[in-house]
């Protein structure tokens, strides 16, 4: 009997010990010590390599084995680098869609530590832009050499070679935001690159960097013609003090910018000779808003109307101007053309003359109206239609003209996202959560109240198999598919000014192809980041999921093609697959049981699956989700943790 009791006691002790071990803080897989205190830690998202800077050097670290794979110790360069990194600034910037990183005015290959270009060797003052070039699998770097002069370096992402070097001279000086510093309106086709810089339009041959067009013209937008034979430049006349930002914003979806102010004049260049194509420039009645190719012609939309043109000659294809505000597009029919504007459409003949006496609604048999400056998007369901504007949500039942319900929106506070998996429109209005789907009988009356610690900080609503994971950097809420709260937790900060991990991608409606980080694009989930009401409407329309009236504006290049090229050139199979994997964990830094720890939380259950004791108020760490590693720096040491 005594032996049996002892055996039971031992088994109980072992069981408790196993439980204790299972919940103990995770130890680092690797720990590396450097010569002096670590100044900064950077994660290169494309390659997964960590870059460490100290007072003595720059190091590349392989997280898989915890080894330094390269180091750079040029004293003057390191001194400059650490000066740039002081006062919370960053000396490092990742070059999206490439293995490159920028330290000061030097470009490195982060996989190898190889220096690609620098201001001393390549004779320039400062790098001011970089763009991905399709087909060449290369990054085009722009480097200022004088007030109005710059060098262009096309650099391969496969072998670091400079494929060509070219030079440009601008009309205005480079270096001041108000004078048009930077590269704007960057577009490309199979064999040409076009952009504006210093109020000058440039057209460059992809193959050898030859400058085909260098025209003194302040362009607010550039686009190639449908037949790929001409480049069209639209005059810029911005009333904004930051005209360059507005010019760049055209690639993000016009509806995101509110009122657009751009010039009336358009000119065209032959992409082979560089000569002007039209005898006379096109001059619109009001400022340019958008364009569309339809029926082999160019449909130009301006502030107060639209008109069809022959883009080969620049001459009018319509005798009549279509005079209406908020024109959205045109569609060819057997009788002529249907022009879409606001929530209406009008049939005109082949000369632009109106055939219908009165306009008709695009969405028939519903009493839905919008103001002249009000954008809207449409979500169609089997049971009815949901209209969303920046100021309201309206639902109309199928075959019913009268509105079923209306939800007022505060564009300064309310946030929206869309669950593509379940076709749910999700609205977070302070502490109210609406999940709207007429086909699932979810609407205005099914609002759920959630007692967030701070609703203004909530950044994302992620779709899970059995509901939603809603979070900020400080708290999370898990709900079922109807929005009922299953679990909720707030994590108190262990110190002032804490740097939290951001678990959501910041989206402002749309995004330019070459301007997004690869990791951000690859990890976007159905649902996802919440956006302001105006940005949400703009992003839906930019994706052509709003009016559904055949928007055929030519896209200058495909984000999918860029991602395909980059993945084939840079990623090994495991990392590329990891980028596409669904992530099951969220991370929160907090103080618990007297210890300051990073907690790993399962997004479905809310349970803490792992904890990492850092024991500092302001942790300096990076999380690489594709490789499932956490990098934490303290003093001279870099600790690497793996997680499941």
N, C-alpha and C positions, 0 to 999 in steps of 0.2 A: 504493500500500500504506500509505503514511504517513497519507494522508487517511482511509483506512478505519479504521486504528487509532485515530486521533483521534476519529473519529465514534463508535466503540465506547466509547471512554473517556468521551465526553460523554454518551452514552446511559446508561452505567452510573452516572455521576454524577447524572444527572437521576432515575434510578430510585431511587437511595439517598436523594436529596433528597426525593422524593415519599413514600418510606417514613417518613423522619424527620418530615416535615410531618404525615403521617397519624397519628403517635403522639405528636405534641407536645401539651402541655397546652392545653386549650381556653381561648380568650380570652372575656372577658365580652361579651355582646351589647349591654348597656347599663350605664352607670355613673353614679350620681347622688351629688352631694355636698350635705350639709346644713349648716345654720348652725353647729351644734356637734356633738360626739360623739353618735352614736346610742346612746340608752339601751336601747331594746328594739325587737325586730322581731317582728311577729305576722303570721300568715297567716290570713285569713278564708276558711275552707274552702268555704263555700257560694258566695261570689262570686269567689274567687280573687284578691282584692285584698290587697296587703300594707299593713300599718299600721306606720309608723315613728314612734317617739317620741324626742324630744331634749329638752334643757333648755329649748328655746324654743318647741316646738310639737308638734302631732300631724299626721301627713301620710298621705294615702292615695296609693298608688303603683300605676299600671297597668303590669303586667309586660310586656305586649305591646309597648309603645312606650317604656317606661322613663320615663314622665312622671308628675309629681305631678298628681293629679286633684282634690285638695282639701287644704286645710290649716286648722288651728284653732290660734289663738294667744292664748287667754284666759289671762293670766299666773297668776292664782290657781289656776285649774283645772290648769294644767301643773305648777305646784309640787306640788300635792296628788298628781297622777298619778305624778310621778317619785318621790315619797316612798313611794307604794304599791309601786312597782316595785323598790325597793332590796332588798338581801340575798337575791337570787335569787327574789324573789316576782314575781307578775305583776299588773300594773295593768289588764290587758285580759282579757276573757272573751268568747268568741263565744257568741251566742244561737243555739242549734241551730235548724235549719229556718227560717232567716230571713236577711235582709240586715243584721241588727242586730248591734252589738257593745256591750259594757258597759265603760266606763272609770269606775272608781270608782262613783259613784252616778248616772252619766249614760248614757243610751242614745243611740247614734248610728246612722244609716244608713251603713254602710261603703261603699256604692256612691256615695253623694253627699256624705258628710260632714255631712249634715243632723242637727242635734241634735233628738231626738224628745221625750224627757222628762228632767228633771233635778230634783234634790232642792230647789233654790231656786225654780225656776219653778212646779213642781207641788206644792210644800209637803209633802214627806215626809222622813223621816230616813234610811231605807235600803231598798234593793231586796233582797228575800230569796228570790224565786222567780219563775220564768216558765214558762209552759206554752203549747203550740201548741193553737189552737182550730180544729177542723174546720169547714168550711162557710163560716166568716167569713174564712178565709185571714189569720189574725191571731195575734199573740202576746199572751197575757194576763200582764201584769206585776203582781206583788204588792209593795206598798211599805208599810213600817211607818211609822205616823204617831204612835203613842203606845204605851204598854206593851201594851195589849190591843186596839189599833185599827190598821187598815190600809186603804189605798186599792187599788183594782183598776183598771188601765188596759188596755182591749182596743185593741191598735194594729195597723193594717193593714200587712201586709208588701208590699202593692202601691203604696201612696201615702203611707205614714207617718202617716196620720190616726188620731187617737184616736177610735175608733168609739163608745165609751162609757166613763164613769168611774163607779165605784161605791165604796161604803164598807162595811166589816164590823167588827164588834166581837166579840172572842173571849172565852172563859171564863177562859183562862189567858194570862199574858203571853207575848208574842213576843220571842224574843231569847236563849233558853237551850235547848240541845239537850235537856236532861233535862225541860224543861217543855213540850216539843212544838213548838219553833220550826220554821218552814218549812211547806210545803204537802204533805200526804200524801193518798194514796188518790184522786188526781185522775182522774176519769172524765168521759165526756161521751157524749151521744147527739145526735140531730138538732137538738134545741132547748134542751137543758139541760146545765149544768156542775155537777158535784158534787165536793166536796173536804173535807178536814178541816184545821183550823189552830187552834192553841191549845186543843186538846181540845173543839172545837166543830165540828158538822156544818153545812155550808153547801150550799144548792141555789140556783143562780143562772140566770136566764133569759139565754140567749145573745144574744137580740135587743137587749135594752136594759140588761142588767146588774142588773135588779131582783132583790133577794135574796128568795127564796121560803121558804127554810128557814134558820133560825139557831138550832140546837138544842144545848144544853149536853149533850154526849154524847161520850165519848172513844171514837171508832170506830177499830178496827183494820183494817176493810175496808168498802168501799162497793161496791154494784153495783145496776144497774137490773134490774127484772123483765123477763121475756120479752115481755110485752105493752107494755112501755115506759111503763106508767102509774104505777109506783111506784119509789121509791128505798129500798133496804134498807141499813141500817147495822148492822154487827156490833161489839159491844162489844170494846174492847181491854183485855186484862189481861196485859201483858208482864212477865215476870220479868227481862228484860234491862235493863241500865242505859242502853241506847240503843234504847228502844222505838220511836222514830221510824224508825230504820233498819229495824227488823223490819216495821213497817207498810208502809214503802216497798217492802220486799222481796217482798211478796205478788204484786206485778205481775211479778216476775221468775221465777215458777215456784216453788211451795211446796217442792218437793223439794230446792231448793238451800240451804235454811236449816237443815237438820237438824231438831231438835226445835222444833215450833211451839207457842207458848203464847199463846192469844188467848181472849177471853171467851166466855161461854155465852149472852148475851142478844142478841136481834135485834129491831130496831124498823123500821117502814116508814112512808114519807111519800108522800102524793099529790103527783105532780110538778107539778100545776096549782095546787092550793089550798095546798100546803105542810103540810096537816094530817096527823096520824097516821092510818094506814089501819086498823090492827088494834086491836080492843078491848083485847087483852092482847098483850104482847110474847112472842116465842118464847124459851123458856129450855131450852137443850140440857143433856143429862146431863153432858157434859164440854166442854172448850174446842173452839171452832170450828176446822175445818181447811180445808174447801173446800165448794163448792156446785155444783149442776148442775140445769139445767132439763130435765125429761123427762116426756113424756106430759101436758104442760100443768100440771105441778106442780113444786114446788121440793124437790130432794133435798139435804138438809143433812148433811154429813159432820163428825163430831167425833172427838176423840182415840180413843174406844173403840167407835165404831159409827156408825150413820147412820139417818135416818128421812125419810119423805116428808111434805111439808106442802102445804096449799092456800095459795099465796102471795097470793091475793085477800083471805083472811080471817085468815091466820096460824094456822089450826087444823090439827091433825094429820090427814093423809090415810091414814096407817097407824096401826092400833092397836098393832102390835108394833114394838119397836125392833130393828134389826138389830145385834146385839152382836158385833163383830169389830174388831180393830185393823187399821189400814192399808187402810181402804176406799178404793177408787180411783174407782168410778163405778157407774152403774146403766143398764140397758137394758130397755125395754118389750118384752114378748113376748105371744103369745096367751094363755099360761097365767098370766101375772102379770108379774114383774120378775126379771131376773137381776142380782144384786149382785156386783161384782168386788172382790176384796181380795187383797193379796199376789199369789201365783200361783194363786189359786183363784177359783171362782165358785159362787154358790148361788142356786137358784130359790125365790122367795117368791111368795105369792098377792097379790091386790090390797089386802090388809090388812097385809101385811108378814110374815105367818106363813110359816115355812119349809115348802116342799113336798118338796124332796129331804131324805132322811135324812142324807146325808153330802155335803159339798162336793165339787166336781169341779175338776180342774186346768184352767186356761185353756189352757195349752199341753199337749195330750194326749200321753200315752205317752212322757214323759221324766221322769227322776228328778231334777228340779230343785226345790230348796227354798230359801226365804229366811227370814231372821230377821224378827222383828216390826218392827224399825226399819230394815230394809235395803231400799233402793230398787233397782230393776233396770230395764233396758230390753232389748228384744228386736230382733235383726236376723235377718230371715228370708231364707233362700237356697233355691234349688231342691234342693240336696243336704242341707240340714239347717238347724239353728237355732243362733245364737250368742246367749248370754245375757251381759249385762254388768252387774255391780254395782260399787260403789266398791272392792270388795275382791278381785274375781276375774272372769275371763272363762271361760265354759264353752261347749264345743261338743258338740252332739248331732246325730248323723247321722239323716237322715230315716228314720222308721219303726223307729228303734232307741231303746230306753229308757235304756240305759247311756251314760254320758258317754264321748266319744272322748278329750278332753283338757281340762285345766284350767290356766290361767295365773294365779298369785297376783299381786295388785296391791298396791302400797304407795301409799295415797292421798296421802301427803306428798311423794312423789317422782315417781311415774309420771304420764305425760300421754297423753291420747287425743285423736284427732280422727277424722272420718269423711269419706272420699272419695266424695262423692255421684255423681261421674261413673262410677266403676268399682265402686261398692259395696264398697269396701275399708275395713275397720276398721284404724286405724293406732295402734300403741302404741309410745311411746318410753319405755323403762325403763332409765334411766341411759344406758349405751352400747350397749343392745340395741334394735334396730328390728324390730318385728313388723308384717307386713302380712297381715291375716287376711281370707280370702275363700274359703270352701269350694268355690264354683263354679269358682274358678280354681286349685284345689288348693294354696292358700296357707294355712298354719296355723302351729301352735306350732313344728314342726320346721324351719321356713324362716326362723328368726330370723337377722338379720344383725348383726354386731358392727361398730360405727362408732367410731373413736377420736376422739371429739370433744375439743376442747381444754377445753371446759367444758359438759357435757351439761345442767347445771342452767339455763343461760342460753338454751337453744334455745327459741324462741317459736312457730315455725310450720312447717307442712309444706304446701307449695303444690303443687297438682296441675298438672303440665305435660303437654304432648302425649305426651312419651316418658318420663315418669317423675315424679320429685318433686324439688322444690327445698326443702331443709331449712335453716333459718338461725336465727342469733341476730344481735345487732348487731355481733358480732365475727368470725363465721365462717359458712361455708356448706358444704353437702354436696349434690351432685347425684347422684341414683340413677336406676336404671332402674325399670320398673314393679314389679319384685320386690324392690326395696330394695338391689340391688347397687350399691356406690359406683362412680361414674364419675369424679367429680372432687371434691376437697375443698380448702378453703383457709382459713387463719386469718390475721386481720389484726392485727398488733401495734399497740397504742395508742401514739400519739406523745407522750402526756403524762398525768399523773394527773388524775382527775376529768373525763375526756373525756365530752362530751355526744354520744352516738351517735344516729343516726337510727333510730327504731323502724319496722321494716318490717312489723309485724304488728298486728292489731287486738286489743286486750285484751278478752276475752270471759269473763264469769263466769257461764256457763250460759245465761242469757237476757238480754233487755234491754228496758226500757220503751220504748214507741214514741217519745214526745217527748223522751226523754233521750239519744238517740243522735245523734251528728254525722251529717249527711247523707253526707259523704264516706265515713265508716266503713261505713254501710249499703250504699252503692252499690258499694264496692270489695271486699266480702266474696266470697271465692272458694270453690269447692268444695274441701273440705279446709280448710286455713287455720289459724287460731290453735289451738294446743294448749291443752287445758284439763285441770285436775285430774280425777281419776277420778269424784269425787262431782259436780262441776260438769258433766262430760260427760253422766253419766246423767240429771241433772236437766234439762239442756237438751234432750236427746232426748225426754224425757217431756213437757216443756213444749211441744214442737212436735207432740205427739200422734203420735209415730212409735214409741211403745213398745208398750203393751198392745194397741192396735188394737181397743178395745171401745167405740168410739163416745163418746168424751168430748165432751159437748155443752154445756159451760159457756159461757154467753154472753160473747163478747168485747165490750168496751165501745166500742172504735173500731179502725179498721184502719190499720196502719202503711202499707199500700200506698196508701190514700186520702190520707194525709198527704203521702207522697212525691210523689204525682201532683199534688196542689195546689201544693206548693212548687216543683216543677220547672216547672209551667206559669206560675207567677207570677214566678219569679226567674231561671231559667237560660236562656241562649240555647242554640240547638240544638247548637252545637259543644261547649260545656262539658258539657251533659247527656249527650251521646254519649260524651264522654271519660270521664265517671264510670263508664260501663258497660264501658269498654274493658279488655281484659286487659293487665296491666302486665308488661313483659318485663325490667325492670331492677331490680337491687338496688344500694344504695349503702353503701359502707364507707369510713370515714375512717382513714387509716393513714400511716405513714412509709415511703417507699420511695425508694431511690436518693438518700437524704439530703434528700428533700423531703416535706413534709407535705401530703398530697393527699386529696381525695375521689375515690374510684374508682367508676366506673359499671360494674357487672358484669352480663353477660347471664345470665339465669336458666337457659337451656337448655345453653349451651356452657361457661359459667364464664369466658369470655374478658372481658378488660377492654376495653370499647368506647370509653371516654372517661375522661379524668382532669382534675381541676380543682385547681389549686395554690392552697391557702389559706395555708399556711406559718405556722399558729398551732397551739398545743397544744389549745386549747379553742375550736373553731370555733363561730360563731354563725350558723347557716344554717337555712333552711326549704326544703323541697321540695314543690312543687305538682304532683302527679302528673297531674291532668287536663289542665293546660296544658303539662306537661313543661318546668317551669322551676325553677331553683335560685336562691335569694336568699341572698347572703352579705354580712354586714356587718362592717366593720372600721373603727374610728375614726369619721370623719365620712362614710364612703363606703358606699354600697349597690351591690353588683355583681349583675347579673342574667345568668344563663347559661341558654340553652335546650339541651335534649338530645333525642335521638331514642329 
